[in-house]
């Protein structure tokens, strides 16, 4: 898979994943178990180094106890708050 041309969007996703995981007080390992992903992959997502598929985003939202639309809205809010590069 080619890297995203939108680093800001990946950064917004990464930040939101970490923030919500912290709110829930769960580890990367626990998040990975909840969404049936490998922990190293979660680490790469939280480091803005991987671009997930739509189905993975859905799994992550559910694992973070959010609806897909809530998760997307939170990412969108962070994306709009990031400075343009």
N, C-alpha and C positions, 0 to 999 in steps of 0.2 A: 504494500500500500504506500502510495506517495505521501510525503508529509503534507500537512495542511499549509495552505498559503496564508492562513489567518492565525498567526501565533497568539494574538490577543484573545481570540475565542478559546483556544486551548488553555491559555492561562486563566481565563474566567472559569472554565470547567474545573481545572485543577484546584483553584482557590475554593470554589464552592464545594467540591468533594471533601477537601480537608476541613473546611469550616463546619459542614453538616456532620461529618464523622466526629469532630470534636464536640459538637452540640450533643450528640448521642453517646459520647464517651465510649466509642468503640475503636479498636485498633484496625490497621490495614488488614491484618489477618482475619479479623472478624468480618469486616466488609467483604473481603474476598470470599469467605465461606458463605455469607448471606446471598451473594450473587453468582456463586459457582464460577469464580474466576481465580486465576493464580495470583498470589500475593505480589510477586514481582511485576505482573501486569498492572495491578492497582498502583504500585509504586511508580511505574512509568507514566500512567495517566495523571497521577498527582504531581508529577514532575514536568508535565506538559510535553512529554516526549513520545506519546502515542496518541493516535486519533481513533476513538472508539466508533464502532458501528452503531446504528440506530438501536438494534436489539440489545447491545451492551449498555447503552445509555438507559434504556428502559429497565434493565436488570438493576443497574446502579440506583436509579430513582426508587424503585421498590425496596431495595436493600437499605436505602437511607430513609425509609418510611415517608416518602413523598409520592404524590402522583407525578406522572410524567410531565404534566403541564406545570405543576408547582416547581419541579426541578428545573425545567426549561426557563421559567420566568426568573428564577433566582440566578441562573447562569446569565441570562439576558441583562439583568440589572447590573451584575458585576462587569459584564462586557462593556456596557455603556459607560460605566464609571472609570474604566481604564483609560489612561492617556493614549492619544494617537502617537504612533511611532514615526 
